[in-house]
Every structure is written in structure tokens, then in C-alpha cells.
């Protein structure tokens, strides 16, 4: 999954991949009065926002250089920048905590205090040297991942290439080699650093009035931390039956291809057989599971792009064109000059796709290592969704320069990407009208989508469940890897290709763990994108099967969407959700509606099978 970096994201992800704030500054407020008034609080917030805003550009540039030019020097600069930024943010958060109970505060003031107090991803305690140590560890973890290598046929292979190879290979021995080498080489060395980081950050969270870092993360959803955990469980319970049906069908197909010795007919699925290093999305093995007759949907986006001669820049231009068709203004010229579109041949970079807003205004960028294939074509539409969101809310005050919640930010590009239907491909001249698959191919189209969208649900839930347990101590250091493996079995129904032990640290092999990016946003985005998509299709007057809808070119949808995007984080997320969909509740039913024909078909295919694990 992808990451967005905006002004507020950098200000809150202080000890992650993008450390922030490169200069020291005096405290923006004077000593608090004995009995602060609402006027005092608003004055404090105005000064704090100015201080944070003024330093974000330097911080963003430091983070950008470190991510696109990894050296010992840029690591050191990023660590120093992050340490100073962490100290600044913790100071302001502690000050904000003092004002929580002042009477007479406006709703907006209370909201800003909550954002300032609880928005730090990794808070350092005020102990001298703690911020420096925390940021050194976080920077080291991020760079260890960026420089990570696995092997294929005994030869070293980088992260971008090994991800691609995992999706292409159908040789169980090679898949096992890549899986094991990546998890051993990348995750293994991180374990001790990660445990130290958790201990330091937890102390910082306690100083800010939270039980632990996990509780702090969950507090950022306009509800009590425990209520948010219940919300994710409720949403998962809605969509789990659909995942279970997909799991059962996929396991059967893998057994048919590889035999009992590689993949048993019952029980969990071997993780490395699913076409993805983390078994989080399974679309790369669609050829293995495609149903006879309906399985061949008649085209491959990657092949169509290559045939037309599209290079990475042209692919991004196509993505921009979708948003332009909705009425959004073109991306600024600096976007094309400053983004990283392909992997440089002369240096180490973090290839993991991300979208950036460097100056809080219009210095928008994406950072990718684009390959001409379907996955990256979809990812481009996703990342640009972040950029258009960032630009839409750039008139908000600093603490509202973000999505309604982090799931919103991820869902915008995802719901646009749902509109990458055959009709859309025809509209952009990529697919000939005569090659549009007929309705008898709909099961194939839906299954291909489900292999990514539905398969991802449990993984997107368990990543933070693991971290919540690590932060609150229910998962002690000595059980880090065991708990990770157990959660993957419980939620995903998968198992490693080889025996793992506490000598391993498999969580570290997933970017968002060493990158310290909260992951619940991706689970929420999977739910929200279908709500957004269904609402957009209804607004566009679509009457056909939901999965065939494309709102490409509909400026009325674009105008209503932009009204929601412009709100940024200025209102609770139910207000933003209602502005576009008419509903104030996140709900999995839109996803179930989208995949209803597929789920009925899967149940028939699974008759007589021993489902579950």
C-alpha cells in the first residue's frame, strides 16, 4: 500500500520515513497563565500553527532528499531534522494537553488541541537525548528497508524487482527463496532497534496522557480509542464472509496447480504462493485462479500500455487526465520537474510509492519507481488522489491540512481507480471497443478485482492489531514474531513457507512497520472507497451493474467530490462522509453490493469443499 506525505502528515509522522523540522525556534507562546482563557488558547494555537507551518518546507525537503538519495549523510540529516522536530512537536503537544479542560472553548479549538496533542506518530519523552535516539533509530529502520535486498537464483535482487518477480514466478522453490531471503535479510536486523523504539515512544505517549502509542493512534478518529477498535471489528465482521469464500476458492485452485505437497486442499494457504511478498494482494496470480470461459477478460492493461508505447511519464499523464475530466485543474509544472517517476540507476532510493505536498500549497510530487504494468497504472491513479486532496484543502489552517481521517486520504485515489473499467479504457484510447468484455466475463472482472480489494482486508487489519499489542505490552518482545505469524493465520488464513522462530522479525519485512506508518487507514480506505464509488455512480445516474460504472468525465461528481476534499480535517469525518455520500457511518455493504455476483458464484464453486482453516 501507499503513503502520502503532506504538511500535517510530516508534522505528525515525526519519527517515521519523513522526519520533520530542520531548525530550532523559541517557544511560540509565553508561560501559561494560572487560569488560561479561551483567548489564551486560541493565541497559543495560532502561534503553534505558524511555527509548524514555517518549518514544514525545510522538513519536507530534507525528507524528500533522504528518500530519493539514501546515503549516510542524508540519513544523518534526516535523523537530526527529525529529532529537532520531535522535540518541537512534543513541546507543543504537552502545552496543548494543559488546555484540554479550559471551559468555553469552541469546537474548532478543541479539535485543534486534540490534533496537536495526539497526532504525533512516535512521541519522544522529554528526557534529554530521547528525541535524538528515537529519530536515529527510526531513520535507521527506514533506510534499512530502503536498502534491503533479497535473492533469486542465489543472486541479489532489490525490493522493487523482487516484488515484481514474486508476482511473475510460478516456481514454488524460487518463490520460497525470495520470501525467505527478503524476510531474513530485511526484517531480521531490525528487531532490537524496533524494541528500543517502542519503549521510548511509549514513554512519550504516557507523558501526553495516553496509555500507550497504540491508544494514541486510535484516538485520532473522532471517537474514544476503544470505540475505534470496535468499529474496525464491526466492519471486518461485515465483509469477512466474502473473504472466507475467496480464500476457499483460491486455495482449491492453488492445490490444483501445485499439488498436495506444496499446497494442501484444506487449512491455511502458503504465503509465498499468492503473488505478493506479504500475501496482502493476490491479483498477480489471477492466471492461476481464473475461471474457465469467464476468466479471460480479453485484455491486460500492462500489455495495452506497452503496445501503445506508453512510458512512465505518459502513464502519469493518463492519470492526471482522469482528474481533469472531473473538472480539477492540471497539476503544476513543478510536479513534472520534481517528482521521481522511475528508479535512478546511480543511487539508493525508497521505491515505495508515495505522494508529497512539500510547501503546503502546490509543490505536489509523487515518488515511485514506475514500471509499465497494470499495478503501477492503478497506483498512479491512487497517488494522484492524494495530490488532488492535498491541493483541495490547501486553504485550510495548518492543523487542518489533512484528510477527514487518514482512511479518507487513502480512499480517494482508490475509489477513482475503481473507475478503471473497460469503458474508461476505451475512452482514453487504450482498449478498442470491439475488445470490451461482454457480460459473460463479469465474474472474471470481479474476481480479478477481489483478488486485490477483498484479499487485502484482513492484512490491513492485522498490521495495526499487531502493533497495538506490541505497544500495550500484550505482545512482549520475546513473542514479536510468533504473534505476527499467529495473527496472519487467524485473520488471513496463511502460513509461512518455512518454519519461523523468534530469531526472525518478519514484521520488519513490510515497509509500514520500519516506516512507522499507521495501517488502519488502509483498512478504512478499502471500506470507504466502495462507499465513495457507489455514491459517485448514483450521482452520475448509473443504472447498470455497479462494477461496470465509470464516472470518468462527470464534472458534477467532481464538483461534489471537491467540496468534500476542501474540508480537509476541519470537521469530524462523519461530516465529510455525509457531504459526499449522504451517510454519516462507514459501512461495508457497498463493497458487498459491488461483489454480490461474485460471492454467489464463489459459493457454488466451493460446494463440497472444506472451507476455513
C-alpha positions in Angstrom: 0.0 0.0 0.0 1.0 3.6 -0.5 1.9 6.6 1.7 1.0 10.2 1.3 3.2 13.0 2.7 1.6 16.3 3.3 2.4 19.2 5.6 0.4 17.8 8.5 1.4 14.3 7.7 5.1 15.3 8.1 4.3 17.2 11.2 2.7 14.1 12.8 4.9 11.4 11.3 7.8 12.9 13.1 9.9 9.9 13.6 9.0 7.9 10.5 10.2 7.9 6.9 9.8 11.7 6.7 11.3 13.3 9.9 10.5 17.0 10.2 11.6 20.4 11.1 15.2 21.4 10.5 15.6 24.4 12.7 15.2 25.3 16.3 12.8 28.0 17.4 11.8 29.7 20.5 8.6 28.5 22.2 5.8 30.3 20.3 3.9 31.1 23.5 4.7 32.7 26.8 4.3 31.0 30.1 0.7 29.9 30.5 -1.4 32.0 32.9 -2.7 30.5 36.1 -6.2 30.4 34.7 -6.0 30.4 30.9 -8.9 31.7 28.9 -10.3 30.6 25.5 -8.5 33.7 24.1 -5.2 32.4 25.5 -5.8 29.0 24.0 -6.6 30.4 20.6 -3.5 32.6 20.8 -1.4 29.6 21.6 -2.8 27.6 18.7 -2.3 30.4 16.2 1.4 30.7 17.2 1.9 26.9 17.2 0.4 26.6 13.7 2.6 29.4 12.4 5.7 27.8 13.9 4.9 24.4 12.4 3.9 25.8 9.0 7.1 27.9 8.8 9.4 24.8 9.2 7.5 22.3 7.2 9.1 23.2 3.8 12.6 22.6 5.0 11.5 19.4 6.7 9.8 18.2 3.6 12.8 18.8 1.5 15.1 17.0 4.0 12.7 14.0 4.0 12.5 14.1 0.2 16.2 14.1 -0.3 16.7 11.3 2.2 14.0 9.1 0.5 15.3 9.8 -3.1 19.1 9.8 -2.3 19.9 7.4 0.6 23.4 7.9 1.9 25.0 8.1 5.4 24.9 11.9 5.1 21.2 12.2 4.2 20.4 9.6 6.9 22.2 11.8 9.4 20.5 15.0 8.2 17.1 13.3 8.4 17.7 12.0 11.9 18.8 15.4 13.1 15.9 17.1 11.5 13.5 14.5 13.0 15.0 14.9 16.4 14.5 18.6 16.5 11.0 18.3 15.0 10.1 15.7 17.6 11.2 17.9 20.4 9.2 20.8 19.0 6.0 18.7 18.4 6.2 17.1 21.9 6.6 20.5 23.5 3.6 21.8 21.7 1.6 18.7 22.4 2.3 18.9 26.1 1.3 22.5 26.0 -1.9 21.6 24.2 -2.7 18.9 26.8 -2.7 21.6 29.5 -5.5 23.4 27.8 -7.9 20.4 27.3 -10.1 21.3 30.2 -10.4 25.0 29.7 -14.1 26.0 29.7 -15.7 27.9 26.9 -13.5 26.6 24.1 -15.1 26.4 20.6 -15.5 23.1 18.8 -12.8 24.1 16.4 -10.3 24.9 19.1 -11.0 21.6 20.9 -10.4 19.8 17.6 -7.1 21.5 17.0 -5.9 20.8 20.6 -6.8 17.1 20.0 -4.9 17.0 16.7 -1.9 18.8 18.2 -1.8 16.5 21.3 -2.5 13.2 19.7 -1.2 13.5 16.1 2.4 12.5 16.7 3.1 9.1 15.3 6.1 8.4 17.6 6.3 10.8 20.5 9.6 11.2 22.3 9.6 11.7 26.1 11.1 14.9 27.4 14.1 13.0 28.8 17.3 14.6 27.4 18.5 12.8 24.4 15.4 10.7 23.9 14.2 12.6 20.8 17.6 12.2 19.2 17.8 8.5 19.9 14.3 7.9 18.8 14.9 9.6 15.4 18.2 7.9 14.9 16.5 4.5 15.3 13.5 5.5 13.1 15.8 6.8 10.3 18.0 3.7 10.5 14.9 1.4 10.3 13.6 3.3 7.3 16.9 3.2 5.5 17.5 -0.4 6.3 14.3 -1.2 4.5 15.1 1.1 1.5 18.5 -0.6 1.1 17.1 -4.1 1.6 17.9 -7.0 -0.7 16.6 -10.5 -1.3 17.9 -13.2 -3.6 16.6 -15.0 -6.7 18.6 -18.0 -8.0 21.2 -17.0 -5.5 21.7 -13.6 -6.9 21.0 -10.3 -5.1 17.8 -8.5 -6.1 16.4 -5.2 -4.8 13.0 -4.5 -3.3 11.3 -3.2 -6.4 12.5 -6.1 -8.6 11.7 -8.8 -6.0 8.1 -7.5 -5.7 7.7 -7.8 -9.4 9.3 -11.3 -9.5 7.1 -12.5 -6.7 4.1 -11.7 -8.9 5.5 -13.3 -12.1 7.1 -16.6 -10.9 5.1 -19.8 -10.5 8.1 -21.9 -9.3 7.5 -22.8 -5.6 11.2 -23.1 -4.9 12.0 -19.7 -6.3 9.1 -18.1 -4.5 10.2 -19.7 -1.3 13.8 -18.4 -1.8 12.6 -14.8 -2.4 10.2 -14.9 0.5 12.7 -16.2 3.0 15.7 -14.1 1.8 13.7 -10.9 1.9 12.2 -11.6 5.4 15.5 -12.7 6.8 17.7 -10.0 5.2 15.4 -7.0 5.6 13.3 -7.8 8.7 15.8 -9.8 10.8 18.3 -7.0 11.6 15.6 -4.6 12.8 14.3 -6.5 15.8 16.5 -4.9 18.5 16.1 -1.4 17.2 12.3 -1.8 16.9 12.0 -2.9 20.6 14.1 0.1 21.7 11.9 2.4 19.6 8.7 1.1 21.1 10.0 1.6 24.7 11.0 5.2 24.0 7.8 6.2 22.1 5.6 4.6 24.8 7.1 6.9 27.4 6.4 9.8 25.2 2.8 8.8 24.8 2.3 8.4 28.5 3.6 12.0 29.1 0.9 13.2 26.7 -1.8 11.4 28.7 -2.3 8.2 26.7 -1.9 4.7 27.8 0.5 3.8 25.0 1.3 4.7 21.4 -1.4 2.4 20.0 -4.1 4.2 22.1 -2.7 7.5 20.9 -3.1 6.4 17.2 -6.7 5.2 17.8 -7.6 8.4 19.4 -7.4 10.3 16.1 -10.8 9.1 14.7 -13.3 11.4 16.4 -14.1 8.7 19.0 -12.6 7.1 22.0 -9.7 4.7 21.3 -11.5 1.6 22.4 -14.5 2.5 20.3 -12.4 2.8 17.2 -11.1 -0.8 17.7 -14.7 -1.9 18.0 -15.6 -0.1 14.8 -12.9 -1.9 12.8 -14.1 -5.2 14.3 -17.6 -4.4 13.2 -16.6 -3.6 9.7 -14.5 -6.7 9.4 -17.4 -8.9 10.6 -19.5 -7.4 7.7 -17.0 -8.3 5.0 -15.3 -11.5 6.4 -17.8 -13.9 4.8 -16.8 -12.6 1.4 -13.1 -13.0 2.2 -13.7 -16.6 3.5 -15.4 -17.5 0.2 -12.5 -16.1 -1.8 -9.9 -17.8 0.4 -11.6 -21.2 0.0 -11.8 -20.9 -3.8 -8.2 -19.6 -4.2 -6.8 -22.4 -2.0 -8.5 -25.0 -4.2 -7.0 -23.5 -7.4 -3.5 -23.4 -5.8 -3.9 -27.1 -4.8 -4.9 -28.0 -8.4 -1.8 -26.2 -9.8 0.8 -27.3 -7.3 -0.4 -30.5 -5.7 -0.8 -31.5 -2.0 2.9 -31.4 -1.3 3.1 -27.7 -2.0 -0.5 -26.6 -1.1 -2.9 -28.8 0.8 -6.6 -29.0 0.0 -7.5 -27.7 3.5 -6.1 -25.5 6.1 -4.1 -22.2 5.5 -2.6 -21.1 2.2 1.2 -21.0 1.8 2.0 -17.3 1.9 4.6 -17.1 -0.9 2.2 -18.7 -3.5 -0.2 -15.7 -3.6 1.8 -13.4 -5.9 2.9 -10.9 -3.3 5.7 -10.7 -0.8 3.2 -10.2 2.1 0.2 -12.1 0.6 -1.7 -8.8 1.0 -3.0 -8.7 -2.6 -3.4 -11.7 -4.8 -4.2 -10.2 -8.2 -0.8 -11.3 -9.6 -1.9 -14.9 -9.6 -5.2 -14.3 -11.4 -4.0 -16.6 -14.1 -3.9 -19.4 -11.6 -7.5 -18.9 -10.3 -9.2 -17.5 -13.4 -12.5 -19.4 -14.1 -12.7 -21.3 -17.4 -14.6 -19.3 -20.0 -15.1 -16.2 -18.0 -11.6 -16.0 -16.7 -10.0 -14.5 -19.8 -11.3 -10.9 -19.7 -9.8 -10.2 -23.1 -7.1 -7.7 -22.2 -4.2 -6.9 -19.9 -3.6 -3.2 -19.1 0.1 -3.6 -18.9 0.2 -5.2 -22.4 -2.1 -2.4 -23.8 0.2 0.3 -22.3 3.3 -1.4 -23.8 1.7 -1.8 -27.2 0.7 1.8 -27.3 4.2 2.8 -26.3 3.3 4.5 -23.0 6.3 5.2 -20.8 6.1 6.1 -17.1 5.5 9.8 -17.8 2.7 9.0 -20.3 1.1 6.8 -17.7 1.1 9.6 -15.1 -0.3 12.0 -17.8 -3.2 9.5 -18.3 -3.9 9.5 -14.5 -3.9 13.3 -14.5 -6.4 13.2 -17.3 -8.9 11.3 -15.2 -9.0 14.1 -12.6 -9.0 16.7 -15.3 -12.1 15.1 -16.7 -13.9 15.6 -13.4 -13.1 19.3 -13.6 -9.9 19.5 -11.5 -7.1 21.9 -12.7 -4.0 20.3 -14.2 -1.0 19.5 -11.9 1.6 22.3 -11.6 4.6 22.3 -13.9 6.8 21.7 -10.9 5.1 18.3 -10.4 6.7 17.1 -13.6 10.1 18.6 -12.9 10.5 17.5 -9.3 8.7 14.1 -9.0 10.6 10.8 -9.0 8.9 8.6 -11.6 11.5 5.9 -12.2 14.2 4.3 -10.2 17.6 6.1 -10.6 20.4 3.8 -11.7 23.1 5.6 -9.7 21.8 5.7 -6.1 19.7 4.1 -3.4 16.1 5.3 -3.1 12.9 4.3 -1.3 10.8 2.9 -4.2 7.7 2.5 -2.1 5.2 4.8 -3.8 4.2 8.0 -2.0 2.6 11.4 -2.7 4.1 14.6 -1.3 3.0 18.2 -0.7 6.3 19.9 0.0 5.2 23.6 0.6 1.6 23.2 1.9 0.4 24.9 -1.3 1.1 23.4 -4.7 4.6 21.8 -4.7 3.0 18.5 -5.3 5.1 15.4 -6.2 4.9 11.6 -6.4 7.8 9.3 -5.6 7.7 6.0 -7.5 9.8 3.5 -9.4 7.2 3.1 -12.2 7.2 0.0 -14.3 4.9 -0.3 -17.4 2.3 -2.7 -15.9 -1.2 -2.7 -14.6 -0.3 -2.5 -11.0 1.6 0.7 -11.4 -1.0 2.2 -13.7 -3.6 1.8 -10.9 -1.1 3.0 -8.3 -0.6 6.2 -10.3 -4.3 6.9 -10.1 -4.1 6.3 -6.4 -1.2 8.5 -5.6 -2.6 11.4 -7.6 -5.7 11.1 -5.5 -3.5 12.2 -2.5 -2.1 15.1 -4.5 -5.5 16.4 -5.6 -6.8 16.1 -2.0 -3.7 18.0 -0.7 -4.3 20.8 -3.2 -8.1 21.0 -2.5 -7.6 21.7 1.3 -4.5 23.9 1.0 -6.5 27.0 2.1 -7.2 25.4 5.5 -5.2 26.3 8.6 -2.2 24.2 9.2 -3.7 21.7 11.7 -6.5 21.0 9.2 -4.1 20.3 6.3 -5.1 16.7 6.1 -7.9 14.3 5.3 -11.1 14.0 7.3 -9.3 10.9 8.7 -6.3 9.0 7.2 -8.6 6.4 5.7 -10.2 9.2 3.6 -6.8 10.2 2.2 -6.2 6.6 1.0 -9.7 6.1 -0.3 -9.8 9.0 -2.7 -7.4 7.6 -5.2 -8.7 4.1 -4.6 -12.3 4.9 -5.5 -11.1 6.7 -8.6 -9.1 3.6 -9.6 -12.3 1.6 -9.3 -13.4 3.6 -12.3 -10.7 2.0 -14.4 -13.3 -0.1 -16.2 -13.3 -1.3 -19.8 -15.4 1.7 -20.8 -12.8 4.0 -19.2 -10.0 2.3 -21.1 -12.0 2.8 -24.3 -12.5 6.5 -23.5 -8.7 7.0 -23.1 -7.9 5.1 -26.3 -6.2 2.2 -24.6 -8.8 -0.5 -25.4 -10.7 -1.0 -28.6 -14.5 -1.0 -28.3 -14.6 -4.4 -30.0 -12.5 -5.9 -27.2 -14.7 -4.8 -24.3 -15.6 -8.0 -22.5 -19.2 -9.0 -22.6 -21.3 -9.6 -19.5 -20.4 -13.2 -19.5 -16.9 -12.1 -18.5 -18.2 -10.2 -15.4 -17.2 -12.9 -13.0 -13.7 -12.7 -14.3 -13.6 -8.9 -13.9 -15.0 -9.2 -10.4 -12.7 -12.0 -9.4 -9.7 -10.0 -10.6 -10.7 -7.1 -8.5 -11.5 -9.2 -5.5 -8.0 -10.8 -5.6 -6.7 -7.4 -4.6 -9.5 -5.5 -2.9 -11.0 -8.3 -0.8 -7.8 -10.2 -0.2 -6.3 -7.2 1.3 -8.9 -6.7 4.1 -7.5 -9.0 6.8 -3.9 -7.9 6.2 -4.8 -4.3 6.5 -6.5 -5.0 9.9 -3.8 -7.2 11.5 -0.8 -5.0 10.9 -2.0 -2.5 13.5 -3.6 -5.1 15.7 0.0 -6.5 16.0 1.4 -3.0 16.7 -1.4 -2.2 19.2 -0.4 -5.4 21.1 3.3 -4.5 20.9 2.6 -1.0 22.3 0.3 -2.1 25.1 2.5 -5.0 26.1 0.2 -7.9 25.4 2.7 -8.9 22.8 6.1 -8.8 24.6 9.4 -8.6 22.8 10.1 -12.3 23.1 6.9 -13.1 21.1 7.1 -10.5 18.4 7.4 -13.0 15.5 5.1 -15.6 17.0 2.3 -13.1 17.4 2.8 -11.8 13.9 2.6 -15.3 12.4 -0.4 -16.2 14.6 -2.3 -13.1 13.6 -1.6 -13.8 9.9 -3.0 -17.3 10.4 -6.0 -16.0 12.4 -7.1 -13.2 10.0 -5.6 -14.2 6.6 -5.5 -17.9 6.9 -2.0 -18.1 5.6 1.2 -19.6 6.9 5.0 -19.0 6.1 6.6 -21.3 3.5 9.2 -22.4 6.1 9.2 -22.6 9.9 9.8 -19.3 11.6 11.1 -18.5 15.1 11.8 -15.6 17.4 15.2 -15.4 15.7 13.2 -13.7 12.9 11.4 -10.4 12.7 9.1 -10.8 9.8 7.0 -7.7 10.6 10.1 -5.6 9.6 9.9 -7.0 6.1 6.8 -4.9 5.5 7.6 -1.2 4.8 5.0 0.3 7.1 6.5 -1.3 10.2 10.0 0.2 10.0 8.5 3.2 8.3 6.1 3.7 11.2 3.1 4.4 9.1 -0.2 3.6 10.9 -2.0 1.0 8.8 -5.7 1.1 9.9 -6.1 3.8 7.3 -5.7 1.2 4.6 -8.5 -1.0 6.1 -10.8 2.0 6.3 -9.9 3.0 2.8 -11.0 -0.4 1.5 -14.4 0.2 3.0 -14.7 3.9 2.2 -13.7 3.6 -1.4 -16.7 1.5 -2.2 -19.0 3.9 -0.4 -17.5 6.8 -2.3 -17.7 4.8 -5.6 -21.3 3.8 -5.1 -22.2 7.4 -4.2 -20.4 8.7 -7.3 -22.1 6.2 -9.6 -25.5 7.1 -8.2 -24.8 10.8 -8.7 -23.7 10.1 -12.3 -27.1 8.4 -12.9 -25.5 4.9 -13.5 -28.1 2.2 -13.7 -26.1 -0.9 -14.8 -24.1 -3.3 -12.7 -22.1 -1.4 -10.1 -18.8 -2.8 -11.0 -19.2 -1.6 -14.6 -19.7 2.0 -13.7 -17.1 4.7 -14.6 -17.8 8.3 -13.7 -14.9 9.5 -15.9 -15.8 12.9 -17.4 -18.6 13.7 -14.9 -18.0 17.2 -13.7 -21.0 17.1 -11.3 -19.4 14.3 -9.4 -16.1 16.1 -9.5 -17.6 19.3 -8.0 -19.3 17.4 -5.2 -16.1 15.5 -4.5 -14.1 18.7 -4.4 -16.5 20.2 -1.8 -15.7 17.3 0.5 -11.9 17.4 -0.2 -11.8 21.1 0.5 -13.0 20.5 4.1 -9.7 18.8 4.9 -9.5 17.9 8.6 -11.6 20.9 9.6 -14.7 18.8 10.5 -15.2 15.3 12.1 -15.1 12.6 9.4 -18.8 11.8 9.6 -19.5 15.4 8.4 -17.1 14.9 5.4 -18.6 11.5 4.6 -22.1 12.9 4.7 -21.1 15.7 2.4 -20.3 13.3 -0.4 -22.3 10.1 0.3 -25.3 11.3 2.4 -24.3 8.9 5.2 -22.5 9.5 8.4 -21.5 5.9 9.1 -18.8 3.8 7.5 -20.4 0.6 6.2 -19.2 -2.5 4.3 -22.4 -3.0 2.4 -21.3 -1.0 -0.6 -18.4 -3.5 -1.1 -20.7 -6.4 -0.6 -23.1 -4.9 -3.3 -20.2 -4.5 -5.7 -19.1 -8.1 -5.3 -22.5 -9.7 -4.8 -22.5 -11.6 -8.2 -19.0 -12.9 -7.5 -19.9 -14.1 -4.0 -22.9 -16.0 -5.2 -20.6 -17.7 -7.8 -17.9 -18.4 -5.3 -20.3 -20.2 -3.0 -21.3 -22.5 -5.9 -17.6 -23.2 -6.7 -16.9 -24.0 -3.0 -19.7 -26.5 -2.6 -18.4 -29.7 -1.1 -15.1 -28.1 -0.2 -13.7 -27.9 3.4 -13.6 -24.1 3.8 -11.9 -22.3 6.6 -8.5 -23.1 8.2 
